[in-house]
Amino acid sequence: MKRFTSIAALTALLITGAACGDDNSSAATTAAPTSAAAPETTAGAPLPSAIVSLSPTGTEMLFAIGAADQVIAVDDQSNYPAEALQKPHDLSGFEPNVEAIAALQPDLVIVQDDTLKAQLEKVGITVWVGRAAATFDDVYSQIEQLGAATGHVGDAAELVSKMQTDIKAAVDAAPKLASPLKMYHELDNTLYSVTSNTFIGQVYALFGLVNIADGAQPGNDYPQLNAEYIVQQNPALVFLADTKCCGESPETVAARPGWDQLDAVQHAGVVAIDDDVASRWGPRLVEFITAVGDAIAKVPAGA
């Protein structure tokens, strides 16, 4: 199988692709991923036909832009969409196996950090790194870069446009409250949370919600709160991103000592968010944002 041979070519291709269909110029500021070898940009050059994705978010992006047929394997955390589960998916887990990946002769490997990058490049495999997004523009840029790298520029641009339209619609549809509501995002049942400085926190900021984790531990954007503090803050909305990992639900939250007095519990403001949807930055970001808007709409006036 022919592999890519030019780092400069991939960089040029990704930068060109990121500019296509992007209505926000700041999205292009995300650095293009580096690789040991890269697809050429000349007409007729082969695009990757044997992609291995070791990034659950990357997998979701690839399938959403129409590159599913080019994907030959995924990591064991890539559980969405359902079609991804039909691909071999036992290549990494918590003990990545470079030999198993190399045996598939991939012409592109998608990762979300540098853990395997050097090892894969050492054996001549092209690597695309899509790090955790810090902004919405990062999300759009990564989708467009993958579109360029896989030959789905138009599909990627269309997806980005639809995401932007749907996100705006969800925010616009949410009621405009006289006073902002307090909210709490729960990462796990040991009460770790996120501040507005995080990517997740920016979702809530779209709606003007007051994040009770802000300032709880100055300098720490992932503070561990305590039950007393949360009860004292009395959030009107509680978003649970620990339904899968910890089995939490509106019912388990209501059963916590003292939590039955929370406005969120008394007014059905405890919302279960799929752990994966809340932790990934791919196309289902729209689903996350829509769920937040829907939750705000259900809060009684004056709550």
N, C-alpha and C positions, 0 to 999 in steps of 0.2 A: 504494500500500500504506500502510495506516494505521500511523503510528509512535507510540511511547509518548511521553507528555507530562509526566510528573510524577516528579521525582527523589525526592520524599518518598514517593511511592507505592511505587516499587521498593524503597527502603530498608525500608519497613514490610513489604512482601511477603517480602523476603529474610530479615528478622529473624524473622518469623512462621514461615517455612518451616524455618529452622535449628533452631527449637525443637521442631518436630514430629518424633517418632520418635527423639529424641536422648536417650540414657540418661546422657550425660556433660555436665553443665552447663557445663564449661569450654569445650566446643566452641563455644558461643554467643558467646564473647568475641572471636572473629575478626571484625574490622570488616567490615561489609557493603560490597561494591564500590559505587563511585559511578558515575553515568552522566549523560549530558547529557539524556536523556529516559528515562521508565520506564513499565512497564505499570501500569495502574490496578488497584486491588484490589477494585473494586466488582464485584458479581456480573454475569457475562456479558461482562466486558471481554475483548478479544481477547488471546490469548497469542502469543508470537512464533512465526511460521510460516516465517521466512526467516533462519535463524541461520547465521552464518559463524564458524567456530572457527579461531583463529590460535594455539591452544594444543594441543599433542599430548595433554597430560594432560586438558585440558578436553574434547577430542574423545572420549577414552576414557570419561570420566564421562557425557557426553551419550548416547552409545550404550548404556552400561550401565543408564541409568535409563529407556530407552525413548523418547528424544527424537530418534532417528535421522531420522525422517521430516521433522522440523522443520529439519534441517541441510541447507543448500543448497550449502555449499562449506567446504573446510578448507585449512589450510596444507600445504606440501609435506613437512612432518615428521610429519604425522598419518597414520601407517602402520598403526594398529591401532584397532579390529578391521579385518578384511579388507574389510568393507562400506564403511569410511571411504574406501578407495582408489577406490571407485566414484563418489565425489563429486568435482567439480572441485577440484584441489588444487595449483594453481600460482599462488596469490595472494600469497604473501609470500616464503618462503624467507629469504634473507639480505638481500634488498632489498624490503621491504614496499611494495606498490603500493596506496595509499589510493584512487586513482582506480578501479582495477579492482574493489576491494571495494565502493566506493560504487555502481558501475554495476549491481551485483546487487540494489540496494535492500534490504539486510538490515534487519530490525527488531531485531536483537541481534547484537553481535560479541563473541566470547569471546577475551580476551587474557590473558597471564600476567605482563605488566609494563606500565609506563606509556609504552613507546616510541611507540605509535601512538594512545594514548588521546586526547590533545588534538586531533590531526589529524582523527580520526574524529568526535569530538564537534563539532568546528567545522563539519562538514557535516551535522550533525543525526542522527548515528547513535548509538544506545544502546550503551554499552560495559560489559561485566562483566569485572572484573579478578580473576583467581584466581592470586595470587602463589605462588611455591614454598612448600610447606608446611614449617613448622618443627616441627610435632608431629603425631601421629596425629589429634588432635582437629581440627586444621586441615583434614585430609583429609576427615573426616566432615562438618565444617561446610560445606566447599565443595560437596560432593555434595548436601547438603540445600538449600543456597542455589540451586544450579542446578535442583534439583527444583522448588523454589518458583517460580523465574523462568520455567520452561518448562511448568508444569502437571503435573508428575510427582512431587508431594510423597510419595505413598504408595510409588511405586517407589524413590525415593531413600532413604526411611526403611528400606525392606526391604533395599536394597543395603547400607546402613550396618550394619544389624543382622547381616546375613550375614557381612560382612567382619569385624566384631568377634568373631562366633562362630568363624569359621574361623581367625582369627589366634590366639585363645585356644586352640583345639584344636591348632594347630601347635606352639605353645609348650609346652603341657601334654604333648604326645606326645614331645617331645625328651627324651633321657635326662638324668637329673640326675647330673652328674659330681662326683666327689669333689674335684677341683680344676679351676678354670676353664681353658679352652683359650685359647691365643693365636691371634689371627687377623690377617690382612692383607687389606685391600680395595684392589684396584688399579683406579684410574680410567683410566690409560693406561699404555703401556709405557715411559714416562719415569719411572715409579714414583711418580706423584702418588697420594695416598691421602686418607682422611677420618678425622677423629677422632670420638669418641663424642658430641661436641657438635653434630654435624650430624644432619640427618634420617636419612640412611643409617646413621650410627653408632648411632642409637637402635634400629634393627632388630637389630643385633648385641647391643646391651645387653639386649634382651628375654631373651636366652639366657644372660646372664652371661659372655659372651666377653670376653677381654682384648684390646683393640685396641692393636696395637703402634705405631700412629701417635700415640696419646695422649702428649703431652709431648715428642714428637720435635722439634717446633719451637714452643716456648711462644708462645701467642697466635695461632697459625696453624692453623685447622681444616682446611685443605687442604694439608698439607705435602708437599713432594717428598722422598721418602726416597731412600736410596741402597742399592745391592745389598749392600754390606758390612753395613750396619745390619740389613737384613732377614734376611740369613743368620745374623747374630749372635743376633737375636731368635728365630729358628727357630720360626715359627708352625706350628701343627698344621693350620690351615686357611688357604687362600689363595682369595679370591673374585675372579674376573676379570670386571670390567665393561668390558672392552675387546676383546671377541671380534669385534665388528663393525667398530669403528673401526680396530683395530690388528691383527686377525687372531691374537690371542693364544689359547692353548689349554693344557690340561695338558701337552701334548707340548712346546710351545715353552718353557714355564716350566721343565720338567725339563732342557731343553737349555741353559739359562743357566749360565754358569760358576759352580760352587759350589752351585747351587740343588738339584742332585740329592741333596744331603745333608739337605735340609729334611725335617722330619717330614711336612709336607703332601705332599711329592712321594713320599716312601717309603710313605705309607699312604693314597694316593689321596684326599688331602684338598685337592686343587686343583679348585675348582668354577667352571665357566663359567656366569656369569649374563648373560642377555640384557641388552645395554647399555641398551635402552629400559626394560625392567622395573626395572633398578637405578636409573635416573635420574628416573623419573616417580613421581608420588605418587597415582596413581589406583587403580582397582579391582584392578589387578594387583599391588598391594602385597602381597596375600595370597600370590601366586605367589612373590614374592621371599622372604617370611618362611618359607614352607613349604620352599623350597629350602635355606635356612640350617638349619632343623631337620633335614631329611633328611641334610645333610652331617655334622652333629654325630653323628647316629645311626650313621654309617658309620665313625667314628673308632675304632680299636681301643682297648680298655681299656688304660690305662697309657701311651698315646701322648702 
